[in-house]
Amino acid sequence: MSPIPKVGEHTGRILAELGYDDAAVEVLRRSAAV
């Protein structure tokens, strides 16, 4: 059995799948939204 993911581990990948580009994800991270 593999370990559970850490909090936020897949956030970037999920946001990319939803259409967010790297710049938008960075803005969200800097504003502590994610």
Secondary structure as UniProt FT lines:
FT   TURN            7..10
FT   HELIX           11..17
FT   TURN            18..19
FT   HELIX           22..30
FT   TURN            31..32
//
